[in-house]
C-alpha cells in the first residue's frame, strides 16, 4: 500500500483577481446600499459620524445626510434664536399657503425653544411675541377664536406694544362678545397706532354692542330677582313646585307683590260635566274660590244648558300629588282661600295651577269623577291640545 507521503500533492488553484471584490457581507447593518466596490464603502464609513477623526469640510457635510442632521442639531443647540428664525420662515410660508394647522406646529416648536430664554434675552422675547401673534392668526383663521385670544395675550406679555397682537386681540374680544375688553384694548391700540380707522370703527361697534349687552343684563337681572322673589315666597308658604321655572317668556307664572306680601297665580278651572275650561291669569292667593266663582258665573255660561254651574252649587277639587296613583281631593268649602288650599296640597305640578269644578247636586258625576280621575284628566289634555 503506497504511503500518503509518496502520493502527488494537488496544486492549489489560484483565481485571478479581476479588480472587483465581493463586499456584500460587509453591508450588513450599514445603510449604504448595493456597494459596487470597496472604495464606495470606505468613503461611506469615512464620513460616518462614528468614524470621523477630524472636523468635516463643507464639501464632506454636503455629501453626508447624517452629517447634515448632526450639524443642524449642533446649530440648534448653539444658537436657538437663529434656528427659530428659520422656523418662522417655515411657518410663514405655510401660513401663506393657508396650511394653518401645519403653521401652528412650526410656531409652537419655536415658542417651546424660546420660552426658557425670554426672561434673559430681549431678542428672544421679541421673537416669541412674533410667534405667538402668528400662531394667534393661524388659530383665528381656523375659527379658534379663544385660542387666538390667548395667544395674542401671551404675545403682549412678551412685548406689550406689539401692534399686530393688539389688533388680533381686539378682533377676538369683539367676536367672543367681550365688548368691554374690546373697547379698552381698542383704546390702547389707537394710542399706539395713530388712530387706525379700522380699530376706531371696531371700537364704535363694540361700544354699541356693550350698551345693548348691559341693558339686556339689567333686564335679565331684574327678571331673575322677580323669579327669586316668587320662588322664595312659595317656599315660605310650605309649597313645593315639581317643575322648573318655564323658559318661555309668554308662559303664565305667579307674581309676587312685595308691598302686600301676596302671590297671584295663573289658574285653569276645568268643568268635567261639560268638558270645558276657563283660564284666570291672576288669582290672588288671599281670595276664596266662592268669590271667584260668583264673578265668573254671575251670568250663566253659554255651555251650561242645565244651569247647574252657580257659585252656591259648585265644589272644587285639586289633584293630590302626594298619592300614587294621583287622585282628586275635594276642598271642603269654597270659602277656602287659594293660600289655604295650597297649604293643604303641599305639592303642585308647576307654576300654573289646575282645579276641577263640579256641580255638587250631581252626586253620580262627582263619584264618577273621583273614581275615574285620571281618565277625565287625560280627556281634558286631549281637548286642550286640540284647541
Residue, then its C-alpha position, 0 to 999 in steps of 0.5 A: x500500500x503506497x504511503x500518503x507521503x509518496x502520493x502527488x500533492x494537488x496544486x492549489x488553484x489560484x483565481x485571478x483577481x479581476x479588480x472587483x471584490x465581493x463586499x456584500x457581507x460587509x453591508x450588513x447593518x450599514x445603510x449604504x446600499x448595493x456597494x459596487x466596490x470597496x472604495x464606495x464603502x470606505x468613503x461611506x464609513x469615512x464620513x460616518x459620524x462614528x468614524x470621523x477623526x477630524x472636523x468635516x469640510x463643507x464639501x464632506x457635510x454636503x455629501x453626508x445626510x447624517x452629517x447634515x442632521x448632526x450639524x443642524x442639531x449642533x446649530x440648534x443647540x448653539x444658537x436657538x434664536x437663529x434656528x427659530x428664525x428659520x422656523x418662522x420662515x417655515x411657518x410663514x410660508x405655510x401660513x401663506x399657503x393657508x396650511x394653518x394647522x401645519x403653521x401652528x406646529x412650526x410656531x409652537x416648536x419655536x415658542x417651546x425653544x424660546x420660552x426658557x430664554x425670554x426672561x434673559x434675552x430681549x431678542x428672544x422675547x421679541x421673537x416669541x411675541x412674533x410667534x405667538x401673534x402668528x400662531x394667534x392668526x393661524x388659530x383665528x383663521x381656523x375659527x379658534x377664536x379663544x385660542x387666538x385670544x390667548x395667544x395674542x395675550x401671551x404675545x403682549x406679555x412678551x412685548x406689550x406694544x406689539x401692534x399686530x397682537x393688539x389688533x388680533x386681540x381686539x378682533x377676538x374680544x369683539x367676536x367672543x362678545x367681550x365688548x368691554x375688553x374690546x373697547x379698552x384694548x381698542x383704546x390702547x391700540x389707537x394710542x399706539x397706532x395713530x388712530x387706525x380707522x379700522x380699530x376706531x370703527x371696531x371700537x364704535x361697534x363694540x361700544x354699541x354692542x356693550x350698551x345693548x349687552x348691559x341693558x339686556x343684563x339689567x333686564x335679565x337681572x331684574x327678571x331673575x330677582x322677580x323669579x327669586x322673589x316668587x320662588x322664595x315666597x312659595x317656599x315660605x308658604x310650605x309649597x313645593x313646585x315639581x317643575x322648573x321655572x318655564x323658559x318661555x317668556x309668554x308662559x303664565x307664572x305667579x307674581x309676587x307683590x312685595x308691598x302686600x306680601x301676596x302671590x297671584x297665580x295663573x289658574x285653569x278651572x276645568x268643568x268635567x260635566x261639560x268638558x270645558x275650561x276657563x283660564x284666570x291669569x291672576x288669582x290672588x292667593x288671599x281670595x276664596x274660590x266662592x268669590x271667584x266663582x260668583x264673578x265668573x258665573x254671575x251670568x250663566x255660561x253659554x255651555x251650561x244648558x242645565x244651569x247647574x254651574x252657580x257659585x252656591x252649587x259648585x265644589x272644587x277639587x285639586x289633584x293630590x300629588x302626594x298619592x300614587x296613583x294621583x287622585x282628586x281631593x275635594x276642598x271642603x268649602x269654597x270659602x277656602x282661600x287659594x293660600x289655604x288650599x295650597x297649604x293643604x296640597x303641599x305639592x303642585x305640578x308647576x307654576x300654573x295651577x289646575x282645579x276641577x269644578x263640579x256641580x255638587x247636586x250631581x252626586x253620580x258625576x262627582x263619584x264618577x269623577x273621583x273614581x275615574x280621575x285620571x281618565x277625565x284628566x287625560x280627556x281634558x289634555x286631549x281637548x286642550x291640545x286640540x284647541 
